Amino acid sequence: MEDINITDETQDSSRERHAIFLVNTKDVGIDGFKGTQTIKDGKLATIVLKDSKNVFVRGSQPIPGNGSFLRLEGKDLGPVSVIGNDLSGAKRVFEFETKRQKDLLFQTANRLPRE
């Protein structure tokens, strides 16, 4: 997936949803994503990876007002690399369902939010 711009085209803008929700995927690249979940200042993560392996996220930018940028879920999760993104607009950058999942994430050269 490359140069992705997500917009919500539904009539029900009150329903909060993730912009990207990948389940049981392998060898996925997300390049140039710009977006957020459907509700400004919502609680959901913009991108969720559940039971996904070998995912690479680069050149992406959450729109300010999102919850967290990326959430990892599931028991069959593989390596996830997050490199060269502007994450300064995220309230929280990463969320993990379990502590073990934190070890599966590699991140570097990202612009992080100021604390």
PAKOL-924269 format. One record per residue: x negated, y negated, z of N, C-alpha, C, O, CB in turn. Coordinates in steps of 0.1 Angstrom, whole numbers, plus 2048, in hexadecimal, padded with zeros to 3 digits. Glycine has a CB too. Example, Ala and Ser with C-alpha at 12.3 -4.5 7.8 and 13.67 -1.06 7.14 Angstrom:
<recs>
77C83984E78582D84E77C82184E77282185578F82D85A78081684777780B84777F80084F77A7F5850773806839
</recs>
This chain:
<recs>
7F880C8008008008007F77F48007EE7F380880A80080C7FA7EA7F77F17DF7F67F97D27F48037D27ED7E77E17EA7F57C77FA7FB7BA7F980A7BB7FB8137B87F27F97B47EB80E7BF80781C7C180B8227B581281B7B081B81D7CE81482D7B180E8347A68148427AC81884A7AF80F83579980C8457AD8258527B382985C7A982C85979F83484F7BC8358687AA8278737A182A87F7AA82D8807B582787679781F8877A58368937AD83A89F7A88318A379D8318977AB8498A47B28298AF7AE8208BC7B38248C67B381D8AC7B48128BD7B78318CA7BC8368D37B083B8CE7A583D8C87C68418DF7B283C8E97A88408E87A78508EC79D8558F77AB83C8E37B28578E37B28658D57AE86A8CD7B786D8E77C086A8D37A186C8C679D8708C479E87F8BA79A8848C478E86C8CF7A28868CE7A38958C87B18998C57B38A58DC7A289B8C67BA8908C17C78938B27C78918AC7C48868C77D28898AB7CA89C89C7C989C8977D689689B7E189A8977C78AA88D7D588D8877E18878787DD8848747D288388E7E587A8707E88838627E787F8617E387186A7E686985A7F48828577DC86D8557D985E8507E68578557E984C84A7CE85C8477ED85E8427FA85884280586383D80286E8347F885284881086084981B86984582886184D82D85985781D86F83982D86383483885C83484486582E84487082583685783A84F86183A85C86883586786083886985484985F86C82C86F86682687B86081F87785282187E84883088685D81786D85381086984680186C8487FC86E85381285A8447FA86D83D7EC87083D7E58678327EA8668277E987F83B7D98628357D185B82B7D984F8257DA84E8197CD8648207DD84682E7E583A82A7DC82E82C7D582C8367F28398327DC8258227D68188237E080D8237E880D8197CB8168187DF80482C7E87F882C7DF7EC82A7D67E98337F17F783A7E07E681F7D77DB81B7DF7CE8177E77CF80E7CE7E080F7DC7C381F7E27B781B7F17B68207F87AE81A7E27B580D7F47BC82B8027BB8308047AE8377FB7AA83F8057C783980F7A783581279B83C82179C84082979D83780F78E83482479D84D83279E85183479F86082A79E8678397A984A8407A28648437A48728507AD8738567B08688467978798537B187F8607B888086B7AF87E8697A387B8617BF88E8777B487E8837AC8788877A088188E79787C88E7B58768847A088E88979689787D78E89C8747938A289179C8A287D78189A8737788A087277A8AF87D77A8B687576989C86677B8B486477D8C286A78A8C786D78C8D386A7728CB86B7948BE8717A18C28677A98CA85B7A58CB8757A98B586C7B58CF8637BD8D785D7C88D08537CE8D486C7C38E28617CC8C485C7D78BC84F7D48B684C7C88B28667DC8B28477DE8B483A7DC8AC83D7DA89D8477DF8988317E88AE8357D28978377D08888347DD88083C7E087882D7C58848297E48848267F187D8257FC88781F7FA8928187EF87582C80788582B81388D82681E88582A82187A83981689381C82588B81683188581A83D88E81483D89980783088282284688A82585289282185E88B82486187F83585289481986689281387388D80D87187F80F87887681F87D88C80586687E7FF8638717F08648737EA86187E80385486D7E98678687DA86A8697D386285E7D98608537D78798677C785E8617BF8578577C584B8517C784A8457BA86184C7C984285A7D08358557C682A8567BF8298607DD83285D7C582184C7BC81684B7C480A8497CB80983F7B18198407C38008527CA7F38507BF7E884F7B77E68587D37F085D7C07E08447B77D58427BE7CA83B7C87CB8347AB7DA83A7B87BE83D7BC7B28367CB7AE8397D17A88307BB7B48277CF7B28457DD7B08487DF7A48527D57A18597E47BC84D7EB79F8537EE79485C7FC7948618057938597EB7868557FE79686E80C79587381178787380977E87680D79C88181D78587082377787182577488082A77C88783177686982176888482376489283176689783A76489081E75689583276B8A384076E8A984277D8A984D7818AE84A7678A18397858A583B7948A68387998B48327928BC83379B89C83C7A58B78397AB8C382B7B08C38227A78C48427B88C68287BC8C181A7C18BF8197C48B08237C78A98177CE8C880D7C48AC80A7C689E80B7D589A8117D88907FC7C189A8057DE8A28047EC89F8077F48AB8017F28B67F67EF89980F7FE8AA8128088B480F8168AF81381A8A48218078B980881E8B880582B8B480E8358BD80F8338C97F682E8B781483F8B681D8488BD81A8568B88158588AD82B8448BB81E8608C081E86E8BC8138768C18088708C581F86F8AD8148838C080A88C8C48008908B97F58958BC8108998CA80488F8AD7FC8938A17F688789A7F888588E80489C8987F087E8A27EB87189C7DC87389A7D58798A27ED8668A67D786E88E7C986F88B7C386188B7C88588917C887587D7B78608867AF8538877B78488807BD84A8757A28558807B683C8867BC8308807B28258817AC82388C7C982C8887AF81F8767A58148757AC8078717B480786879A81886A7A97FD8797AF7F08777A37E687679C7E38807B87EB8837A07E186A7947DA8677977CE85E79E7CF85478A7E38607927C28627927B685A7A07B08597A47AC84E78D7B984D7A87B08647B57AA8637B679D86C7AE79B8757BF7B48697BF7948687C17888707CD78B8797D978A8757C477C8677CA78F8867D579388F7D87888997DE78B8A47D17A08967D377C8967D57718A07E376D8A27E67678AD7CD76589A7EC77189A7FB76E89C8027788A480E7768A780176C88E7FC7838A880278D8B080278A8BF7F87858C47FB79B8AD80E78C8C580E78B8D48057968DA7FE7938E381D78C8D98077A28D57FF7AD8DA7FA7B38CD8017B48C38077B78E37EE7B88CD7E87BE8C17EC7CD8C07F17D18B57D97BC8C07E97D58CA7EB7E38C97F47E88D57F37E38E07DE7EB8C97FC7F28D28037FA8DC8018088DA7FF80D8CF8137F68DB8018108E57FE81E8E58098258ED80C8218F87F08228EA80E8308E88188388EF8118408FA81684190581F8428E58048448F87FC84B9037EE8449037EA83E8F97FC85A9007E784690E7DA84190F7D08489057C78419007D584391D7D28559037CA85C8F97C98568EC7BF8568E57CE86B8F97D48508E77D584A8DA7CC83E8D87C883B8CD7E48468D77C88388E37BF82C8E27B28318DC7AB8298D57BD8268F07AE83D8DF7A18428DA7A18458CB7968478C579D84F8E27AD8468C57AE8498B77AD83C8AE7AC83D8A27BB8508B47AD8318B57AD8248AE79F81E8AD79881D8B77B781A8B579B81B8A178F81389F79280689979A80588F78581B89578E7FB8A07917EE89B7847E589C77D7E68A679C7E78A27827DD8917767D48917797C98867817CA87D7697DC88D7727BE8887727B387F7807AD87D7847A987276C7B78727887AE8887967A888779679B88F78F79A8997A07B288E79E79288A7A07858917AB78889B7B778A8977A37798887A87888A87B178B8B37B877F8B87B37748B77AB7938BE7C47808BF7CA7758C57C276F8D07BB7768D77D87798CA7C37628D27BD75C8DE7C575F8EA7D175F8EA7BB74D8DC7BE7618F57C57649027C875890A7CD7599147BD76E90A
</recs>
